[in-house]
């Protein structure tokens, strides 16, 4: 029986892994079962089965092998979307990246079931003298790596505003910021245009930022030395110091190294804290100050050194300077520490603790009076704090359960901290009350603030200053857990939380981090693109409060079922099978119920097809599958079966684009439009937000169905199909269909275009930053091999008109085996006829000029300081 279980488990895993390497989508076809899919070649399945048999044969005699094979049966869930019969929409949950989350969880469960030898290096993690430094190093390394990964998206939100204050202090030696914005100093780290972030001018008439000066002063040395990148690295260093404090205090509380590591990972690697460690916001530094100040709450209270208490007081006193709302935390911590010292009659230490906060309070009030003429520290907000008791209910709801900005959906491990707090209340009542004294007032203040979500930032930003405290109850639960199910559930919550953090950092260089209100969570849309998973989960912005709380209740029931199954299976020693089976069953039931209460349409065919398109590999030569009826389809014909776009009865005159695709691959595409009713308008296709559309298609009521074919010689950043108000009134259908996609042998097709524009009959895509595309033509930089990909007109030759800069120049043109070199005098022009595209699709052209000029040097009225060689037009 044991051998059969081992072989069956590994064979299930082999089949599920083969299926996972394929992709399945739902088209807009009206067939009963509109799925199409592709799978890797069959020989790969044979290789996986052979590997599974070898592993099972080598391990089936060991008792631990049967236990390790049990989690492999969870991979059967990944087969649900591929069943050859009509399936519930919830089964499509496993067609997106969630399947890879499932594989990671299965792999961890298998590893956890294997008896582990006690290697010497594991002692380092259990050594309380070395482990804190290791925790800091891990935070440091991961923080630096994450900052580099998402660097293209930062700074954003309020980050430039804090940096501008630092610039003003550095260059103008004042908190007034108008000089930084007038001169455009912020362009050193921000590419767009910014306006000063203020609500009220000072009494001297100058502009002072609405943001507190504490963080700019803190980062000033790093900014002066290394600029913006130096600031991000300094903030990661501060976070690393905080993570070391987390490990130390968790170990002091529990005397358990494993629990300390769990508590550290629960907070340091979760989305809210980790993503703010390298962003220029005051929240993560505030969390570190809080952790340092509250150490005496868990450590033996016998520190009589006044210097330590002076530093703790400084940490408390600095908090309001980082943000006015942190005054609530500072007051709570100061009160708790003062009461502890008073009970022990340590008056000298009490004085040391109070010195800096007292001076800080005086300075805080004085600064407000000097700048705004009032001692009110909130004067910078223009007299309106945006706080009201009416905001409490939606604010608390959003802070805790909103899918975009809430704590629990983005870091489920805090449910473990909540359960641990219950145990802490029973065993350490005083410490639990002290935690409540800090957490509850601050949370209520933040919830009452109108912008509780924290603006353009990572989720749960405003809660970050108190989140490191969650390590204590989380570690306490882990250390006191005596049952396998308790630790298993805690580790499962931690795994999901870490996977969320990793996904937000890695996918599209941080493209899942920043959400917009009145929309759904980006990570939910990415996790299961074939279904509308966001509409099944709580959202303050998408749903009414009654629907939101119904969905909260449904997910709570699903979680309770999972917990009950874990404890029930533990008694039967079947957690490896029962727990994943219950999780799959709970998801399959809760998600449809969430759709039902929100009246959502479950299937999102467009998003599903776009994700499928990005996963399709033309050179794979895999197995194509169609459904209704199940049949095999030629692999190369699969893309043409996609129908990306809406079919609608009516369309608003203004609204979002009809079709939007991120990073569509190079290939041949077809836009199929169908119009009805009376009127006319225009449909456009754009691939560059900074330039006009590359295709304009007139549509009219008498046109009926119209098809327009166009080429993408290279992968572009995005493709947007839109229509004007006239076209929207008569359009019935807009479908985008890929007819052919470029394979790996197409070197141009594998490149990503930087910009793209239509010049006369040709579509021109720049493949590097050696050119400047503008209306009517493009500029080429000197001494740079500018690479272009051109989709020429199919029925006539294409020519270039070169207009030289006001300097003598030599320009070389190359395309495959064809080349031509021309020598031009200042401002001379020349027309060059280009060769035909070798495959009648794409012409790869390289232009290299030897000399150039800067317009600002020859025209006193110009502000253009670009280095330009020649102007190119297409005829």
Secondary structure, 3 states (H helix, E strand, C coil): CHHHHHHHHHHHHHHHHHHHCCEEEECCCCCCCCEEEEECCHHHHHHHHHHHHHHHHHHCCCHHHHHHHHHHHHHHHHHHHHCCCCCCHHHHHHHCCHHHHHHHHHHHHHHHHCCCCCCCCHHHHHCCCCHHHHHHHHHHHHHHHHHHHCHHHCCCCCHHHHHHHHHHHHHHCCCECHHHHHHCHHHHCCCCCCCCCCCCECCCCCEECCCCCHHHHHHHHHHHHHHHHHHHHHHHHHHHHHHHHHHHHHHHHHCCHHHHHHHHHHHHCCHHHHHHCCCCCHHHHHHHHHHHHCHHHCCCCCCCCHHHHHHHHHHHHHHHHHCCCHHHHHHHHHHHHHHHHHHCCCHHHHHHHHHHHHHHHHHHHHHHHHHHCCCCCCHHHCCCCCECCCHHHHHHHHHHHCCCCCHHHHCCHHHHHHHHHHHHHHHCHHHHHHHHHHHHHHHHHHHHECCCCCCCCCCCHHHHHHHCCHHHHHHHHHHHCCCHHHHHHHHHHHHHHHHHHHHHHHHHHCCCCCCCCCCCCHHHHHHCCCECHHHHCCCCCCCCHHHHHHHHHHHHHHHHHHHHHHHHHHHCCCHHHHHHHHHHHHHHHHHHHHHHHHCCCCECHHHHHHHHHHHCCCCCCCEEEECCCCEEECHHHCHHHCCECCECCCCCCCCCCCEEEECCCCEEEEEEEEECCCCEEEEEEECCCCCCCCEEEEEECCCCEEEEEEEECCECCEEEEEECHHHHHHEEEEEEEEEEECCCCCCCCCCECCEEEEECCEEEEECCCCEEEECCEEEECECCCEEEEEECCCCCCCEEEEEECCCCEEEEEEECCEEEEEEECCCCEEEEECCCCCCCCCEEEEEEECCCEEHHHHCCCCCCCCEECEEEEEC
